């Protein structure tokens, strides 16, 4: 099979297309023929060595495809089933062995590409808006980078829950994408504190969902109402420096959390609940998953350059 291997830590140039043995299923595993693999920022961190994994290794965390073989101890799956998964290294390939515990069934009415595109980003949007800060009817929240994959999905789920979205983007083209996803108002990043006060009559927003990090953190805190929630779930612009907890007190008893997906899919029941809701919304048209870019597997390096250069919108997929 063909796969993309990280030969050494570094830039996109270290991604090599190789021929590798087709995997066999181990205990508790499924072997899946991949229809589409998702590209995520964590892939770039693992490639560069920011999140160290000893090379060589095959990159990729998520995807969707068809089960071709089943290992011992696996129940609930059959050869030929369509499945999607997250957190299974080796997904930049034509075939992958994944943990059955991370695999979820893909229902009729959801295409493989949409299932692959909805796993990490869809689950992130789901846990943020339903669990980290459960948006209530009529509340205003900020969604940063609202034209991105998480941002578009998060905006839509907030709207499904009856909330209002104050979105940030960096270009007019991205603003149009955020508006199409349902954002009630779209502004530049620096405008957030004033815009938050304006749309809420001076009160501030209930929550900020911030995957940007260092460059937006101060403005995000300034946008919050008393006892508002700052959900810092990423650091696309760099890590946030250490903060004095007294700052949260003086700003109105704010809540600051740094969640990640692993904390919100702690068992099989939670994983299947979240994915069933997401896939149900996709199937009935309530949630639109936008695939912004598709690259052949062999062009993984180009895909990484585009992602890191902020030249992508919505979801980026690799197609074997």
N, C-alpha and C positions, 0 to 999 in steps of 0.2 A: 504494500500500500504506500501511497505518498503521504508525507507529513512535513510539518514545518518544525525544525529543530533549532533551539538556541544552542549555538556552538560555544559561545562564551558570552559573558555579560558585556553589554554595550548598546550601541544604537541600532536602528532597524537593519543595518547592514549585516548584523550577526545572525539574522534569520535565514536559515538554509532549507531549501526544499530537498528532502531525502527520500530514498526508498527504505522502508522499514518493514519488519515482519508483521503480518496481520496478527493482532493479539488474540490469545485464547482466554476464555473466562476463568477467573479464579473463584475461590469460594466467596459467595455473596455478590458476584458480579454479573453484569450483562455485557455482551459485546454487541455494539451497535454500528450499523452502516450510517454514516453521517450525511444528512441532507443539507444542513447549514450549521455553521459554528459562529457564535457571537464574539465580537471583539470588544474588549473592555479596558478601561484604564489600568486595572490591576495587571493585565497582560504586559503593559509597557513597564510597569514597576518590576515585574519578575524578569523581564528581558534585560533591563538595565542593571539589575542587582540590588535595587532599592528594597525589594522584598527578596531576600537571597534564597535561591534554589541552586544547588550545585549543577552546573552544566556537564554534559549535554542533557537536554530534556526537551520533550515535545510540549509546546505552549498551548494555551487555550483552556478555558474554564467551563464553557457552556455550549449547548447545542441541542439539536433535535435530529431524530432519524428513526431507523427501523431495526428492531432487535433481530440479530442473526444467530446468536448463541446464548445459552444461559448456564451459569455456573451452579455448583452444588449449594444447597441451602437457600435458594431463591424461590419465593412463592409469589403468586399474583401477577406474573408476567409470562407471556408465550412468545415463541418465535413468530415474527411478523407484526408484533405490536408496534405501534408508533409511540415513542417516548421522548421526553425532553429532560434536561438535567442542568445542574449547576455544580460548581466547585469540584469538578472532575478534571484534573490536569491531563492534557494530551488530546484536547478536542480540536486542535488545528491539524486535522488528518482526515483520511477517507473512512477510517474505522477506529473505534476507541473501545477500551474496556472501562466501564464505569461501575461505581458502587450502586447496587440496586436500591439502596436506601436513599440515594439522591435522585433517582429516576421517578418521574411522574407520568401517568398516561396522558396522551394528547387526544382529546375527544374529536369526533367527527365535527366538521364545521370550523376547525382551526388548522390552517395550513402549517406544514413543517417550518417554513421560514418564520412565520409569525410566532410559533411556539418558541423557536430558538431566540427570537428577538425579545420575547417577553419574560424570559427567566430571571436573570440577575437584575435587569433594570425594572421589570414589572414587579418583582417581589420587593425590591427596594422601595418603589413608589407605594406599594400596598402597605408595607409595615410602617412607613413614615406617617401616612395619612390616616391609618386605622388604629395604630397602636402607640407609636412614639408620641405623637400628638393627634388624638382622634378629632378631626375637624367636625365642628358642630354646624348645624344649619344656620346660615346667615353670617358666619364669621369670615373675616378677612385674614388671609395668610400670604406670605411672600414665598414664591418659588423662584429661586435663582437658576440661571442658565436654562430658562424654560423652553428653549428650542432644542435642547439635547434630548437624548433618549429617555432618561429618567424624568427630565423636566416636563416633556409632553405628556407622559403617562401620569405623572403626579398631578399635573394640572387637571387632567380629565377625571381622576379619581376624587380630587377635592370637589370638583363640580358635581359629580355623582352623589356626594355626601351633602350637597347643598351649600357648600362654601363659596367664597369669592376669592379670586386669585389676582394678586398684584405680582406681575412677572417681570423679570429682568432678562435682557438680551444685549448683545453688543452691536448688532447691525440692523438696518431696516428689514433685510430679508429674513433674519431670524425673528424679528418682531412679528412679522406676518405669520410665521409658523406657530409662534406662541399664541397669537390671536386665534388662529384656526383650531388650536387645541382647546380653546375655551377661556383663555385668560381674559379677565375683565378689564385690566389695564396693563400696559407694557411700558416700562421705562428703562433708562440706562441705569447701570449699577449705582453710580454716585447719587442718583436722585431718590434712592429708596427711603431714607428717613423722612424727607419732606412729603413724598408721595404717600407713605404709610399714614402719616398724620392727616393728610388731606382726605383720603378715602374713608377714614374712620372718624372724622369729625374731631381730630386732635387726640384720640385715645391711643392709637397704635394698634398694630396687628396682633392677633392671638399667637401666631407662631411664624417662624422663619425656617424654611427648609433649605439649608445651605450646603451644597456640595463643592463650592468654589474655594472656601477656606480663607487664606491669609488676606487677600485683597478685598474681601467683602465683609469680614467679621465685624469690624467696628460699626459699619453702617447697618448691619443686621441687628446688632444689639440696640442701636438707637431707634430702630423701627418698631420695637416691641412695646406692647401695653404693659401695665403693671401686672406682674406674675405671668408674663408671656414666656413662651418656650422657644429656645434656640436649639434647633436640631442640626448639628454640624456633622454631616455624614460623608464628607469627602474633602479633598484638599487639592483641587485641580490647579490652584494658583500657588500652592505651597502650604506647609503646615502653619497653623496659628501659634504664635509665641505663647509662653506660659501666661496665665491670667490670674490676677489677684481676686479671690472670691468676693472680697468686699465690693468690687466693682458691680457684681450682680445685685448686691444689696442696694447700693446707691442708685441703681438704675430702675429699681422697683421690685425687688424680690424676684428677679428673673430665674428661670430654670435653664440650665445649660446641659445638654447631653451629647455624647459622641457615640451614636449607635452604629452597629454594623449588622449585616444580614444574618450572620451566624447567631446573634442574640435573639433573632425573631423567627428562626426556623430550627428551634432546639430539639424538636422531635418530629417523627413522621406525621403525626396528626396536624401539627401546625403547618408543615410544609404542604401537605395535600389540601388543607383548608384554604391557604392563600392561593395556591395555583388553581384550585377549582373555581374560586371566585374570579380570578383573572381570566382564565380560559372561558368561563361562562359569559363574562362581559364581552370578550372578543367575539364569541360565537353569535351573540344576539345583537352585536353592533353597538353596544354601549361604550366600548373601549376600542379606539383605533390605534393600532400599532403601526408606526411609520418606519419603514426600512428606507433609510436615506441613501445608503451606498451598499453595493454588492461588489466584492472583489473575488476573482478566482483565487483558489488556495495558493497558487504559485506567486501571487502578488501581495502576500501578507506584509512584506516590508513597505510597499507603497501605502497599504492601508494604515500601518502604524505611523508613517510620516504624516498622512492626512489627519489622523486623530490628534497627534501631538501638536500639529500646526494649527489646530482649531479650524480646520477646513471641512469638518463634517457636521451634519445635523442628523437628528434622530439616530436610529440604530445602524451600525455597520456590521455586515455579515461577510464571512468567507464561505465560498461555495466550492466544495471539493470537485 
